[in-house]
Amino acid sequence: MTIARSRRTTAEKLSFRLTPKLFFALLAGLLLSVLAFSQAAASTGISIDSFRPLGGSFFSWRSGQRTLALDVSQKQKKVDAKRFIASGRAGLGYAPLSARSLWMIGKGFEAQNDLKAARRVMTRAAQVTRRDAAVQLWLAEDAFRREQIAEGLRRYDLIIRSEPAASAEILPRLAAVMIAREGRRYLQPYVGMKNPWYPALLRTAVDTLPKARPVGLLLLENGAKAPRSDELEPIYAKLVNRLVQEEAEDVALRLYPLLPNGKAAALRNVSGMVDGRLDTGYPPFIWSFANDAFGGTPISLDAGGSGMEFFGAPGTIGMAATKLIAPQAGSQLRWRVHDRAPNLQSSASWVATCVAGKAKGARQASVNLLDQGVPQNKVLSMPLPGNCEVVRLDMRIAGGIGTNPASLIVGNLALAKAAPAK
């Protein structure tokens, strides 16, 4: 009797727990869990046999969309408009708020040359999420097609900030915008360290643009001192060097004082010291020394002065040091020979070459400063080429024949106005 009552009580409890309403609620929850898991699996391209009764299209829509997208973006296949639209609409059936499905429909309309419909769908996709790079890229390029440069740049900015990995694709496009003056005007709000991708943009432009002139103009037209950071310093140095090599000296001269370590005084300075300190700007507007075979180094002289020591190994000939200057009209180079150690057939001479201006190509050379007949500790001078905006000043040295390098120490290096003829 007790056992029978116990079984009846258990049955009554089971009957209470498994009411029809509760049963269907549990079943619905289980089904939703299955669907959620299967969609997650499908998004990674995994097919699970247990879900086959739900229909093959249920798993394949996301992986299929990804395959179609890769065919277009990586394999450069032509867009099959009907297939793209069908795939996108099928995806919306499973996930009505799928930006990628909307993107596919938009790409299909684009392939049908219906840009108005494509724009409408892509705009809707961007309203679903701003973080879909493919959607933002399409809208950016569409904005440029319609000459809405500010909107295009804003969408590029969104792509880089939301998908940093996409910067390798976007930054070269942004760099190309610099080539046009109008493009540089729209880029100005993005110049500066408040923009996290500014250094990467500047590096990309300096490394990849066919000419460096637009990069220099971007900074000049900004009208402010260029941002300072350790990351930017080598980029500025490369930019200045490229401008000079590409004969854009006019841009280099105007830009140089705006760079963090660029000083206007350095453009008319040959001593290597500015404001009592070693000039640490950017070559070739600071002294550049060649190599271990022939070269030079700044040194301190007696009485607190500064100078330079140049050397050339036996059997070598070359430019030991070089620097660009922007001299005033009628300037001459002045210096003193403080010490020297010549070799047989060795030589050391200043060579001034006009690299920009009416007298471009004109040269002026000094006497051999290693010649024993040249006096020491006496002010010597050499005129610079006239009608010249930029002069390249070189120290040309030949090591001659000997066991030690030929060497020369000069001080009191300066540019000065030539004395009027009497």
Protein Blocks (a to p, Z undefined) as FASTA:
>chain_A
ZZmmmmmmmmmmmmmmmgfklmmmmmmmmmmmmmmmmmmmmmnopacfklmmnopklmmm
mmmmmmmmmmmmmnopacdfklmmmmmmmmmmmmmmlfklmmmmmmmmmmnopaklmmmm
mmmmmmmpmkbmklmmmmmmmmmmnopaklmmmmmmmmmmmmmmlmmmmmmmmmmmmmpm
klmmmmmmmgcjklmklmmmmmmmmmmmmbfklmmmmmmmnopacdddfklmmmmmmmmm
mmmmnopmmmmmmmmmmpmklcfklmmccklpaghiacfbddfkbccdfbfmbgcddddd
ehhiacddddddehiacdfbdcdddddehiacddddfbdcddehiacddddddfbdjkgo
iacddddfkbmklcghiacdddddehifbdcddddddebjafbdcddddehiacdddddd
ZZ
